[in-house]
Amino acid sequence: MGRHGKNATASAVYSYHERRKDTAEGQYGSQSLRLGKDSIKDFDCCNLTLQPCKNPVLTTDGYLYDKEAILECLLHQKRDNARRMKEYEKQKQKHENKEIEDGMADTRSKIAKFFSAEKSIVSKPINPFSQKTKSEATPGTNVSSEEQRSKLPSFWIPSLTPDSTPTEIKKPDNKTYCPMSGAQLRVKDLISINFTPIADRDSKTSLIVKKARYMCPVTYDALGNSVPCAVLKTTGDVVTMECVEKLIRKNDMLCPLSGKKLKESDIITLVRGGTGYAASGVTLKATKAGAAIMA
């Protein structure tokens, strides 16, 4: 068959076109896609609801949440921890009851063994020539290998089916964690922040519809995914990183809004989305792993 035939199956190699076709039709291999601008959330949107925040709060790692959404998430984690703790306590009590029952059964077996030994004591001498052998006296003690195989558990005979043991529950953790970073997060660690609305004369257009909604209260620069931002922990204002580098750190770490002394821990970098055009902000490549083709 010619090299330009429609069904060119005589090739000795697995071509790139065939691999892409099989991946699209059979979901084989890993698929990757670069995210566009429409697939990335704005810098002022909640990481849970993906909507603009009404009451924005920030974690110490720089992740932005709506206060109602993150409090509901932490409450759900606490309820889940309480439920798992009840299951763990129930399992622990069951193990304790089993140990008590095993101890009582062991005690009863020792008592029965003691009484059987006391009853076997005889006062008259026994003729050794008329005594039965141990195997004859207690039949069934010498079990052959075939009998042992017949007593092994079986999966197709109901009477010999082995019992399944329940999965052991480990002691749950009572801590709550950030859904984005995975670090421990408490309610008192949340920082309320303030976005400064952009100063324009358009009062008819809604704030959510506008492309540029907020600005830096110091430099008056419009904030967005393409502008690195930081949050001042003392006041909760969102400023640009350019303001931090040129006005705060070069001015003896003085806050330009309140005039108070700042520390490095008081400046929290805001985790923002990407622009869709350059590799800034977040990872812009999504990958989905699929089944590999077996030779």
C-alpha positions in Angstrom: 0.0 0.0 0.0 1.3 3.5 -0.8 2.5 5.9 1.7 -0.3 8.3 0.9 -3.1 5.7 1.3 -6.1 6.4 3.6 -5.6 3.2 5.5 -1.8 3.2 5.7 -1.5 0.3 8.3 1.8 -1.1 6.9 3.9 1.4 8.9 6.3 -0.1 11.4 6.1 2.8 13.8 3.2 4.3 15.9 3.0 7.7 14.4 2.2 11.0 16.2 -1.1 11.3 14.3 -2.2 7.8 15.3 -1.3 8.4 18.9 -3.3 11.7 19.0 -6.3 10.0 17.3 -6.3 7.1 19.7 -6.0 9.5 22.7 -9.0 11.5 21.5 -11.2 8.5 20.8 -10.2 6.0 23.5 -9.0 8.4 26.2 -5.5 6.7 26.2 -2.5 8.4 27.6 -2.2 11.8 29.3 -3.9 14.8 27.9 -2.7 18.4 28.5 -4.3 21.7 27.7 -3.1 25.2 28.2 -5.7 27.3 30.1 -7.0 30.5 28.5 -8.0 33.8 30.1 -11.6 32.7 30.4 -10.6 29.6 32.5 -8.8 31.6 35.2 -10.5 33.4 38.0 -10.0 37.1 38.8 -7.7 38.2 41.6 -10.7 39.4 43.8 -12.7 36.2 43.5 -13.1 33.6 46.2 -11.2 30.4 45.7 -14.3 28.3 46.7 -17.2 30.1 45.1 -15.2 31.6 42.2 -17.3 34.7 42.5 -16.3 38.2 43.5 -16.0 38.4 47.3 -18.7 40.3 49.2 -16.8 40.1 52.5 -13.2 39.1 51.6 -10.9 37.5 54.0 -7.3 36.4 53.5 -5.2 33.5 55.0 -1.6 33.8 56.0 -0.6 32.0 52.8 -2.3 34.7 50.6 -5.4 32.8 49.5 -8.6 34.9 49.2 -12.0 33.6 50.4 -15.4 34.9 50.9 -16.0 34.9 54.7 -19.3 33.1 54.5 -17.8 30.4 52.2 -14.7 29.7 54.2 -16.6 29.6 57.5 -19.0 27.1 56.1 -16.1 25.0 54.9 -14.4 25.1 58.3 -17.7 24.2 60.0 -18.1 21.3 57.6 -14.6 20.1 58.5 -15.4 20.3 62.2 -18.6 18.3 61.8 -16.8 15.7 59.8 -14.1 15.5 62.4 -16.7 15.1 65.2 -18.5 12.3 63.2 -15.2 10.4 62.6 -14.3 10.9 66.3 -17.6 9.2 67.3 -16.9 6.3 65.0 -13.4 6.0 66.4 -14.7 6.0 70.0 -17.3 3.4 69.1 -14.6 1.2 67.6 -12.4 1.7 70.7 -15.2 0.7 73.0 -15.9 -2.3 70.9 -12.2 -3.4 71.2 -12.3 -2.9 74.9 -15.4 -5.0 75.3 -13.8 -7.7 73.2 -10.7 -7.7 75.3 -12.9 -8.1 78.5 -14.8 -10.9 76.9 -11.5 -12.6 75.8 -10.2 -12.2 79.3 -13.3 -13.8 80.8 -13.2 -16.6 78.3 -9.6 -17.3 79.1 -10.4 -17.3 82.8 -13.3 -19.8 82.2 -11.1 -22.0 80.1 -8.4 -22.1 82.9 -11.1 -23.0 85.5 -12.5 -25.7 83.3 -9.0 -27.1 82.7 -8.3 -27.1 86.4 -11.5 -29.0 87.2 -10.8 -31.5 84.4 -7.3 -32.0 85.8 -8.7 -32.5 89.3 -11.3 -35.1 88.1 -8.6 -37.1 86.3 -6.7 -37.8 89.5 -7.2 -41.4 90.6 -6.4 -43.1 93.9 -6.0 -46.7 92.5 -2.9 -47.7 90.6 -3.3 -48.2 86.9 -2.1 -51.2 85.0 0.4 -49.8 82.4 -0.2 -52.9 80.2 -3.9 -52.4 79.8 -3.7 -48.6 79.2 -4.6 -47.4 75.8 -2.2 -45.4 73.7 -2.5 -41.7 73.5 -3.7 -41.8 69.9 -6.4 -44.3 70.8 -7.4 -42.5 74.0 -7.8 -39.1 72.3 -8.8 -39.7 68.7 -8.5 -36.9 66.3 -5.4 -35.4 67.8 -3.1 -36.6 65.1 -4.6 -34.7 62.1 -3.2 -35.5 58.7 -2.4 -32.8 56.1 -5.4 -33.8 54.0 -7.7 -33.1 56.9 -6.0 -29.8 57.5 -6.6 -28.9 53.8 -10.3 -29.8 54.1 -10.6 -27.4 57.0 -9.1 -24.4 55.1 -11.5 -21.6 54.3 -13.3 -21.6 51.0 -14.8 -18.8 49.0 -17.4 -20.8 47.1 -18.8 -22.9 50.0 -21.1 -20.8 52.3 -20.2 -22.8 55.4 -16.4 -22.3 54.8 -16.5 -18.7 53.7 -14.0 -16.6 55.7 -15.3 -13.7 57.7 -14.3 -10.2 56.6 -12.9 -7.9 59.2 -14.0 -4.2 59.2 -11.4 -1.6 58.3 -9.7 -0.1 61.3 -10.4 3.6 61.8 -7.5 5.7 62.8 -7.8 8.5 65.4 -9.0 11.5 63.4 -7.4 15.0 63.6 -9.5 17.8 65.1 -7.7 20.5 63.2 -9.1 22.4 60.2 -7.2 23.0 57.1 -7.1 25.5 54.2 -8.8 23.9 51.1 -6.2 25.4 48.8 -2.8 25.2 50.5 -3.6 22.3 52.9 -2.0 24.1 55.8 -3.7 24.4 59.2 -6.3 27.2 59.2 -8.2 28.6 62.2 -11.0 31.2 62.2 -8.8 33.6 64.1 -6.1 33.4 61.4 -8.4 34.9 58.8 -7.6 38.6 58.0 -10.3 40.9 56.8 -9.1 43.0 53.8 -10.4 46.1 52.1 -10.5 46.7 48.3 -10.4 50.3 47.2 -12.9 50.9 44.4 -11.5 52.5 41.4 -12.1 56.3 41.1 -14.1 56.9 38.0 -17.1 59.0 37.0 -19.1 56.0 35.8 -21.7 55.5 38.5 -24.3 53.7 36.3 -22.2 50.6 35.5 -22.2 47.9 38.2 -18.9 47.2 39.9 -18.9 43.6 39.0 -19.3 44.3 35.3 -16.3 46.6 35.2 -13.0 45.1 34.0 -11.0 47.3 36.4 -12.8 47.3 39.7 -10.3 48.1 42.3 -7.1 50.2 42.6 -4.1 50.7 44.9 -5.0 53.3 47.6 -1.4 54.7 47.4 -0.4 54.7 43.8 -4.0 54.7 42.3 -2.9 51.9 39.9 -5.7 49.6 38.7 -5.4 46.1 40.2 -5.8 42.9 38.2 -4.3 39.5 37.5 -1.4 41.1 35.6 -0.5 43.3 38.6 1.3 41.6 41.6 -0.5 42.6 44.8 0.1 42.5 48.5 -2.1 42.9 51.6 -1.0 45.1 54.6 -1.9 43.0 57.6 -2.2 46.1 59.9 -4.8 47.9 57.9 -6.1 45.2 55.5 -5.6 47.4 52.4 -4.6 45.8 49.1 -1.6 47.6 47.5 0.7 46.8 44.5 4.1 45.1 45.0 5.6 48.1 43.3 4.3 50.3 46.2 5.7 47.8 48.7 9.2 47.8 47.0 9.5 51.5 46.3 7.5 53.2 49.1 7.4 50.8 52.1 10.7 48.9 52.1 12.7 51.9 51.0 11.0 54.1 53.6 12.1 52.3 56.8 9.0 49.9 56.6 6.5 52.7 57.4 2.9 52.2 56.3 2.0 55.0 53.8 -1.7 54.9 55.0 -1.4 54.8 58.8 2.2 55.8 59.3 2.9 52.8 61.6 5.9 50.6 61.6 5.5 47.4 59.6 7.2 44.0 59.8 7.9 41.6 57.0 5.2 39.3 58.4 2.7 42.2 58.0 3.1 42.1 54.2 1.3 39.1 52.7 1.5 38.5 49.0 -1.9 37.9 47.4 -2.2 34.7 45.4 -3.7 35.8 42.1 -4.7 34.2 38.8 -2.8 34.2 35.6 -3.3 36.4 32.6 -3.6 33.6 30.1 -0.8 35.0 27.9 2.3 34.7 30.1 3.3 32.2 32.8 2.6 34.5 35.7 0.5 33.9 38.8 -0.8 30.4 38.7 0.0 27.3 36.6 -1.6 27.7 33.2 -1.4 24.1 32.1 -3.9 21.4 33.0 -3.0 17.7 32.7 -5.3 14.7 32.9 -3.8 11.2 33.2 -5.3 8.4 31.3 -4.8 4.7 30.8 -1.6 3.7 28.9 -1.8 1.5 25.9 -0.4 -2.0 26.6 1.8 -3.5 24.0 
